[in-house]
Amino acid sequence: MRKIYMDYAATTPVDKEVIDEMIPYFNEIYGNASSIHSFGRDAFNAIEHAREQVANIINAGSDEVIFTSGGTESDNLAIKGVAYLNKKKRNTKGNHIITSAIEHPAVLETCKYLEKQGFNVVYLPVDEYGLINPDDLIEAISKDTFLITIMFANNEIGTIEPIEEIGNIAREHDVLFHTDAVQAVGKVPIDVNKFNIDLLSISSHKIYGPKGVGALYIREDVKLQPIVHGGGHEKGLRSSTYNTPGIVGLGKACELGKKRMKKDVIHLKNLRDTLIKNVLEIEESYLNGHPEKRLVNNAHFRFTAIEGESLNLMLDDKGIAASTGSACSSKKLQASHVLLAIGLDPVEAHGSLRLTLGRWNTPKDITYVADVLPEIVENLRKMSPLWNR
């Protein structure tokens, strides 16, 4: 049986070049990067080189990048760090945060937590494609707004938000702008200066790097209050002994991501478009997310009278790894908050399938899925009380 991985939005395999770059830092260059001896200095220099590699993929300065344990921590530090400092200083801004209804749980749960701390959060609606309306954003901004946090691209349906316009609006109203770019880095050209982004979250394992490491871009004039306290690493913003092999891996993954982006985009877009065309030939199948403003590797579908978990299990039996939505919450029984936000009812939302492609998928993979999927859908519909054909 063929084994095909189409869940790259959940995680990616580590690129061999990344592994090769990391290996010496496990047992050869193993010093603590905070130590002043030569072992420590070698590790420190590797970390600083990785910092430059990360900065280059988003056109930032290396001194504007700090390392974290991943996208979730980066989101938490960005949002809580700004919120707590704003509250502590009691400056001219109030306690108002604006986000969207389709954010990753790392953002939504952080905002809900801050609501319990007395902060006021507005959750902007999205249209049927998952796009926010910039006019809604402008209307939501008040004199008390100190932060806008809206994702670059949605992790479930792949829709890319109007980031440059959001950044311009934030800058015009003197409001900080954070974006969770975990799914976008390496797939979309990102320029934090052109887009007026103040804070940006990155995760290594989404871009062919190791798990357990990420980064947060912080514009040089933006101040945060740390949420992890200790030895004062990373300018006092993120205390913890450096994960040198992981950081080196993230740096190399960003270097390769920037170098290969054009080639990857062409490859993935061709595969994605062929996949979408083939799947939509199935009766009563629909594409979720924007048809054009979407990540090049994301194809998200729904099927009438189909239960998504059953569909995924049957695909797995055929050797195809897919998902219904976010891997962070795929084991929950509730309908996806993203799909509900774009106007689907719970039954429609439960009939979803996310196929996300990566660097090593091939046209043969697409052909195999196109051959296998129609029969699986047909068999599931025969058992479904919702299917009346």
Beta strands, then each sheet from edge to edge (+ up, - down):
strand 1: 4-5
strand 2: 65-68
strand 3: 96-100
strand 4: 120-124
strand 5: 145-149
strand 6: 176-180
strand 7: 199-203
strand 8: 214-218
strand 9: 285-288
strand 10: 298-303
strand 11: 320-321
strand 12: 352-356
sheet 1: 1+ 11+
sheet 2: 2+ 8- 7+ 6+ 5+ 3+ 4+
sheet 3: 9+ 10- 12+
end
